[in-house]
Amino acid sequence: MEQTYSIDTKVYPAGEGAMLSISDMLAYFEKMGAMRVSDLHIKIGTPPAYRIDGDLVRLKGSVVTEQIAQQLVYPLLGEQNIGYLKRDLAVDCSYKFGTLQFRINAFKDNDGLACAIRALGTDIPVPEDIGFPNSAWQDIVRKKHGLVLFTGITGAGKSTTIASLLDRINQNRSARIFTLEDPIEYLFEQRNCMISQREVGRDVDTFSHGLRSMMREDPDIIFVGEMRDAETVSLTLTAAETGHLVFSTLHTRDVVGTLTRILDFFPPQKQDEVRNQLSLGLQYIVCQKLIPRKKGTGRIVAMEILNSNYAIANLIRKGKVEQIYSQMQVKTKDQPDERMITLERHLANLVKKDEIDLLEAKKWANDLNSLQDAMKND
């Protein structure tokens, strides 16, 4: 007889005689808020740990054993995903608990079962509350076609920003929206838009297969969860070039690195073609990081924003991406043909507004000299 698992079974010795279930652990996210407590890590040989305001904080209880790990993780997966985990040694899925949606990644490491649990609020924030340094988001939600990229490390809030913009479009426009996600993170209501959300591994085999079929399904707006390979990048660029508004993500730290990364997916003989596609289709690149607030109450977003105007498109087409940063330093007016900002300029603005500490800004800056220059300017 197979063992059954419940999220309410109290299996983890948390110290001082307390026993916790996985539902108790997930409830902590609701209590503290997903913006402060972003992740829970479960691993054999060490106590579970929450990521609070960006730092890993371990529980003051026992180390996790194989049995405890299974009793905590398996209830979140369900029978089918447990089967995938045993077969593929890793599995992604989502789990809804209370008011929060969780992204689950269970995997095997040297000690056995491990799991990373990411909290995502089911209440999608409005764009005004995301933390954009200018009105770029208003441009984006009005776009009818082109590519908008959101980049940053895991946990930088890319999915939240995209969900916020899609939700605003859903309120104000009538459009057919398709998403390809791995896994689905935010759940959208059917409002003015008709929205189909697909999960890779459940509804489609791969991002590229999903994109190919999607192009025959009359989309207006497409969200590709991540551009992971050359085929997905190529299909995404083609979709943006052929009259669709396309959102996607990459794990890059800045605008120039994002453009270089896209080109690196392709062999040298094809890069001229890709540069031309980017120059025609790219609308915005938004690179973001979440920075701990000065007063220790959560994190605030810092962004680097590229608006692909005529001059930027020309630099991309000619392969002069190294000149783009200087354009972002000067094209900072909040008007349609500018609306750019470097990460260092935004960090400096946040320091001046007393939102973040200067030492924290230096830690997250991509270029310390540029940060120092930005701090000297008004």
Number of C-alpha atoms within 10 A of each C-alpha: 3 4 5 10 17 16 18 14 16 17 19 23 18 17 12 8 7 11 14 16 20 21 18 14 16 19 16 14 25 16 9 12 17 21 20 18 22 21 26 23 20 23 23 21 14 15 20 24 18 23 16 21 22 19 13 15 15 15 14 13 17 14 18 21 18 15 11 19 23 18 23 27 24 20 19 24 22 15 13 8 17 20 13 14 20 12 10 11 15 18 21 21 22 21 20 15 15 11 12 21 21 26 22 22 20 25 18 16 13 7 11 14 22 21 25 19 22 23 27 26 21 17 13 19 16 14 21 12 9 16 12 19 20 15 15 20 19 13 14 21 19 13 16 14 21 25 27 24 23 27 27 22 15 12 16 20 20 25 19 20 23 22 21 23 22 24 24 18 21 22 14 14 13 13 16 17 21 23 22 25 23 20 21 20 26 24 15 18 12 12 14 15 21 15 21 14 17 18 22 21 15 11 12 16 11 16 26 23 14 21 23 14 10 16 16 8 11 11 20 19 25 27 23 22 23 20 21 15 13 16 16 21 22 17 18 25 21 20 25 25 20 12 16 23 25 30 25 23 23 20 19 19 18 23 26 16 15 22 17 14 14 20 20 12 19 18 10 10 8 11 16 17 14 21 21 16 19 24 22 20 25 24 23 23 26 26 27 25 24 21 23 22 19 17 11 10 11 18 20 19 19 27 27 26 26 29 26 25 16 12 14 20 23 17 17 25 19 13 16 11 18 12 13 18 17 10 17 22 16 13 17 17 12 14 13 12 14 18 23 30 25 29 30 27 25 23 28 28 19 22 19 14 10 13 17 22 20 17 9 15 22 17 12 16 21 15 12 14 12 16 21 14 12 19 18 8 9 7
